Amino acid sequence: MKKSKENHKSSFEKRKQQTTSLAKYSGLAFQMIAIILLVLFGGFQLDKYLENEFPLFTIIGAFGGVVLSLYFALKDLLKK
């Protein structure tokens, strides 16, 4: 009987840890998407304001957003 309770606790702790990991990585994904979209939108608005024919700042914003989001994601992952 004691073993059954220990197995139940163990499986409960595993599920809790999996749920916590899922929430952590889901939040990280949404953070990355938000950073990329914000920087991309800023580049698009700058191109529109400067009336550029070639979307230089939009392209820079896309790559810059990816680099920034990876930086913050790695910083967050290595912290824990």
C-alpha positions as CSV (number, residue, x, y, z in Angstrom):
1,M,0.0,0.0,0.0
2,K,2.8,2.3,0.8
3,K,4.5,1.7,-2.6
4,S,1.2,2.6,-4.3
5,K,1.1,6.0,-2.7
6,E,4.8,6.6,-3.5
7,N,4.2,5.8,-7.2
8,H,1.2,8.1,-7.2
9,K,3.2,10.9,-5.7
10,S,6.0,10.2,-8.1
11,S,3.7,10.3,-11.2
12,F,2.1,13.5,-9.8
13,E,5.4,15.2,-9.5
14,K,6.4,14.1,-13.0
15,R,3.2,15.6,-14.4
16,K,3.6,18.8,-12.5
17,Q,7.2,19.1,-13.7
18,Q,6.1,18.5,-17.4
19,T,3.4,21.0,-17.1
20,T,5.8,23.6,-15.6
21,S,8.2,23.0,-18.5
22,L,5.5,23.2,-21.1
23,A,4.3,26.6,-19.7
24,K,7.9,27.9,-19.5
25,Y,8.7,27.0,-23.1
26,S,5.3,28.1,-24.4
27,G,5.9,31.5,-22.8
28,L,9.3,31.7,-24.3
29,A,7.9,31.0,-27.8
30,F,5.3,33.8,-27.4
31,Q,8.0,36.1,-26.2
32,M,10.2,35.4,-29.2
33,I,7.2,35.9,-31.6
34,A,6.4,39.2,-29.9
35,I,9.9,40.5,-30.2
36,I,10.2,39.6,-33.9
37,L,6.9,41.2,-34.8
38,L,7.6,44.4,-32.9
39,V,11.0,44.9,-34.5
40,L,9.6,43.9,-37.9
41,F,6.8,46.4,-37.5
42,G,9.2,49.1,-36.5
43,G,11.3,48.5,-39.6
44,F,8.1,48.5,-41.8
45,Q,7.0,51.8,-40.3
46,L,10.4,53.3,-40.8
47,D,10.4,52.3,-44.5
48,K,6.9,53.7,-44.9
49,Y,7.9,57.0,-43.2
50,L,11.1,57.4,-45.3
51,E,9.1,56.3,-48.4
52,N,11.8,53.8,-49.4
53,E,11.1,51.7,-52.6
54,F,13.3,48.9,-51.3
55,P,12.2,47.6,-47.8
56,L,15.7,47.8,-46.3
57,F,14.6,48.5,-42.7
58,T,11.9,45.8,-42.9
59,I,14.5,43.3,-43.8
60,I,16.9,44.6,-41.1
61,G,14.0,44.5,-38.7
62,A,13.2,40.9,-39.5
63,F,16.8,39.7,-39.0
64,G,17.3,42.0,-36.0
65,G,14.2,40.6,-34.4
66,V,15.3,37.0,-34.8
67,V,18.7,37.8,-33.3
68,L,17.2,39.7,-30.4
69,S,14.7,37.0,-29.7
70,L,17.4,34.3,-29.7
71,Y,19.5,36.4,-27.4
72,F,16.8,36.8,-24.9
73,A,15.7,33.2,-25.2
74,L,19.3,31.9,-24.6
75,K,19.7,34.3,-21.7
76,D,16.6,33.0,-20.1
77,L,17.4,29.4,-20.7
78,L,21.0,29.7,-19.4
79,K,19.8,31.6,-16.3
80,K,18.0,28.5,-14.9
